[in-house]
Amino acid sequence: MSKTSKKNARKMLKKESDEMEALKQELRQVKMERDILKKSLTLFGPLKPKIKR
């Protein structure tokens, strides 16, 4: 393997690693938001439409 192809391979690996870390962080954030919404539903209950009679 030449130096340039090794260099390119390292760059690609670093880029993929960075992207994977960003996706993991986004997933953690979304899970936290989901958990907060679930807890708020247990505290306040689901919204029910008012029935007019």
C-alpha positions, 0 to 999 in steps of 0.5 A: 500500500502506498503512503497516499492510499494509507493516508486516504484510508486513515482520513476516511476512517477518521471521518467515519469515526467522527460521523459515528460519534455524532450519530451516537450523540444525536441518538442519546439526545433523542432518547432523552427527549423521548424519556422526558415526553413519556414522563410528562405523559404520566404526570399530565396524562394524554390530551383528550378532546373535549366532548360538547353536549 
